């Protein structure tokens, strides 16, 4: 009993509990010592023995055990061990771990959001990342044309020239064309002739209506005359014809040829700096260049341009011819811009002074019919303050001022509109001295007096409250030179009330002909265009070899507009899952006749003076608009951006877009002529209504909304390869109903690569190559001095 009484009471109770039965208790208790070994547990742990408890076993005494059974304790089972103490992390560490986990999740979510935004922006701007290059376009497999570079010694009369391109469709290309092209007979260099660009101005019919022009000189002493251009009759043998546009339609000379010395020699090309030239063009083939500067009655020596001030020369020219133009009032506020109207000797006060007109030209008859007054035009050439003016740029600025302003007797004035890019570094609006210092540092001396500076911050101050969509990212705001260039033109027009029209020109545009001849013929042709079908004709490229005469083209456009055509974009419409059903018949469209207003009347602005059609579209006999000056003149078609892949089609702001964007039009390349009426409307809508659009879309869209006259000029365009003309026409006019826009298949957008081989497009590769070869440079290991000498 001593052994029994020595057990703890709680443990005894547990052993005697009937609820602690174990079926394994009947198992033999005989132990093999050698098999199980001895346990060394302490007595404190004896209570955790794995023996089962029962009423019988709890009464057993030491005498009930077998004498052969070893007195050892069994190893306690795992389930009956005491719970061992574990290590608990401090609360501070747990909080840090939770905080790190939450921070990681937040950073991960923010990273996903950021990558999504970046990806969306890249898609918007057309950046699809690194992708395998697409297969070459079909036009890249066409053979190159080679007879653009025939030279003066291969000149033939225009009527005898057999153009290398385009060939008649029923006439196969000769198999030995390349060989034959190299066997062109070489002749002696012909003699150049002075080009007379102002013959119309001296005709009797002109002088009956307008006052004669007073000759203008380069210097104040009126001793240095404007040099004349030199030209050659004919064309190089095999010279290709233009693929698009027309010389005949615009009245431009097609049977003459300009070479680099006859075109640019009068302005400093071909003689050295010490004589006032540019120092360029003094090497290579210079045959015939001496005739440009030979001294005679009609030809003048080399001009020293180092002392010429083009601003003063234009002002003198205008003041001498002020009686020919409409009276204009000078801008009343102080000007930071060039103006030909003098404050002290205002041309308006001198209009009736007889001393300004030679006595031989004065009219003694008091009852003589008053002469018509001419409008004046500003040619605004865009540049920027860190632009590096090379000799070629200087030559063309001189040419434009001489031919457009001085040669015309003041009908045009040429301006430089220079953007200041870094306003923090150059605070030009701080004071007049800072403005002039930066202007002097940015522009060559001879052009400083015709320069006007502008900046993005200035436009932001003038046109506040515009909602900016930042469609091209935060680095290209709506007020900048890329998306808001027309703002600078709008402000410029407000500063210059003396002009009726404004040419917006790029400084890198080149023209091998005479500028006054080009601009005056464009003015005449656009003035004669009727409004009926004008928007529809202006939305298409004109390919004469396919479309025939202009009259044929005009009737074709009317049929396409009213009846519709089978559009290439409909080829998917009949397939299962297509968004629209296949049309049963081609669907026509309503021609534009008068203003095309935005959908919401709240977006209309100052419409009371908009021109309205005098009759219905069907009753008009192509009379409305004839004799009306165009408000907008462009060099590329006025296409409908709706539905195209042009990534700037939706860059328009200030309008109610609940039911879609307003009707729009665009013309790629901003070079265009705008009327004062159009620029005033654009200025007021931007300032008061907060309406604006991308630079190439804002002027055409404003003209569309207000019913102004807008015309695309089908000027001659050349191609670098032998395009099949029918295929060319189908590519450039692949939009809705035969137009250039209005559909996903438009050439403007993802398919604009087709225009890279043309002579007129912002990223055309052929245009600069052709120009450099014309100047005598080597391009792609072709041309150069050796080529010219050979």
Phi, psi and omega in degrees: 000337178300320179295321182293314183291342181281350179282146177296148185297316182298320181290323178298315180301318180294322180293325183277355184293128180290348181278354183257055179276150178217118183295344180278003182294332182285357180294148182302137178266005181286127182252142169261112186297318182294331181282316186264337182076175183261148177259149181241032181292152176278167180292335178295335182263000184294334182291345181263027179294150181275004177295143177284155179254141177203162179300331182282311184293331179290344179264354184290146179246177180296336181282343181280350180277150178292146180290340180268356183273128182291147180270079179232154176263141177285151178292126182298145179285164183293326183288340183257008179286154174293142176296120182283144179293140179246166182272124180256125179294145177296150180299328181297317179293319179299319178297318178297318180295317178297318179297318179295320179295315179296319179297319179298318180295317180296315179298320179297317179295316179297323178295320177297319179296316180297316179296326178294317179295315180298317179297320180295320179295320179296322179294321181297320182271004177085012179270104182258018178077191180283114179231157177298141182299141179291161178295153180303144178292153181304322184294337180290344178272353179286146181291148178287150173270142187242348187271014172290339189245043182289322180094168185292331185284355178250016182297137174227156175304145184301323181292338181264353183287133174255101187295143176295333183204145354275149176273150175301146184297329182270007181243113181291151179292136179296142183292329183256033184299319182295319179292318181296327181295334181274355182252029177291130181297135181266126182247173174289152179294123181289175180268134180281162181231150176290138182269124181260102184266350188242029182294325180299326184289339180256005180287158181295321180297322179291316185290340175291334184254330186234155177288147180291154180274142176268134183296141180247148182240165181279331185247166182289334181278357179059048179243337182258111181276162178288129180295151177262146175284156178243140181225169176237146177279144177094189180219156174301141183302130180082003182303128184294153172279160177293139181280326181227158181077185186205132170289312185299320183298319182270352181078025178273146181291127183251347187257020179234169183219130173256137170246173194296327181282320177293332181273316187249347179303319179299345184250013173117358179278125176107356174222162196281169181294327184291344175258008178092010178268196180259347182081006180259159175070028181262006182229168181083203183283109180245019182297131180091351183288334181298331180293341181288326187247005182295145185270122176202191182292325186255350182239151189236155181290175179297133184270135175272105185272004185290336183251012183275132174248106187289333177293314179294322180295319179292324180293318178296321182294318179294316182296329178287337184243018186300333182291345181277348191241162177293146181290132180230149180261137180289148177298131190284329182284161177299138185258135165254049186203157179284136176217140181277348179278121184271138181290317187279325181236069184297136182296334181293327181282344184253007186299323186261008180283125183289339182294342182282342182246132178304148183298328181292339181258355181287148182254121181274341182283114183289341181266010182295148181294130179299143180283146176290146179261142184267146171284161179243150186229137174258131174258106186259112182262122185273137177211187177217163194290336178258020177288133180267108182281113176267180184298324181295319178296319181295320178301317184284329174294317177299318181296316182294319180292316182295316187278324184270317186267296185290319181292331182271356183075034174089013178292333180235151166235141181253130180235154169251124177250105192252125178274135173267113186281312184257092182284336177291321179282329182234082181284076188292340182271004180292313179199168183295327181294316179296320178302311184290324179298316181288326176298316180297326181281345187258340189230142174303151189302320185292344182248008185292326183285352178251015187256140173235130178267148173213167182210163179296319179297325177298316179293324178296326178288321183285319186244074181274160175086006180281129177283117183265122179279345183049047185295335177250019177100167184291343181278352180233079183286169182293337182267000183277179185287341182276308184263340184236032183299328181293340176299318179296322178291322178299313181293321179299319181294328178290331179280345186231078178288354181284353183249146177261333181222156184224117172273125175263113190236147176263146185287344181260012176280139180234144178222129183274351179260195182271129186294319181294321178299317179296308185293319182292324178289324176296317178300317182294317183291315180294328178295330184271358184279128176285156183282337182296119181073010185292315179298323181289318177294322182286354179264007184231148169283144179257115179248098188301323183292344180251317186273348181079211180290168179296325177295319176297319179296320181296318179289325177297318180297321180295319179294316180298322182289314186280326183261334182084165177227163175283109185277143176299336182286351180272000186292339180262352190289337181269000182280155176300136180087000179291150183289333180225151180285156180292129180292141180289321179224157176303143184253123178281183180219159180281124179292151180282126183218097185091191181297141175250092190286157168297159184296318182271128180294337177294341179271358177283145183214121175047062183264359187294335181256010180292140179293135180243147181298137179286343181208181180284166182298316183290327183280341181290136180253045181057044179253320184293128179101342178290128184087002179262129178295139180286138176279333180219129178234125182235163180254001172228155184303148176272090187264157177274115182285348181297126178086354180275173177265011176296120190286358177250015183297332182258013180277071178219141187220159178095354182255156176284113184254021181300317180256026180107166181287156179291164176299140186221159170219155181213155175222114182294138188082120186283351181297121185193169173249131181236142178277164176296323179301316180293315181293324175297318179296315179299317180297313183289322178295321179291319184284319188257327183257351180063028176274139176195160178210174180303152188307319183276358183242340189290311181296312177298323180292318178297320177295322178295315183293330186254003176074026178281160183279118180235133187224133168267128182269117179282070182286156182297132177231138181249160178238156183270348185229170184272075176291136164297125190297323178295321178292321178300314181297322180289333180282313184285335177246056186257018180272205183289127177054041175081007177272178180272347181227193176084006181207162181295336181277006181302148178288343179266111184137231182293341183257015182290350176300338179294344181263002182289340178266016181260171178266001179216100169189155188295331180241023181295135178271333183288322185302306180294327178294316179297319181295316180294321176296322178296326178282351178099012180271162177270132180229124180053043179064023176233146180084203180097186184297316182297321180297318181292322181290321180292000000 
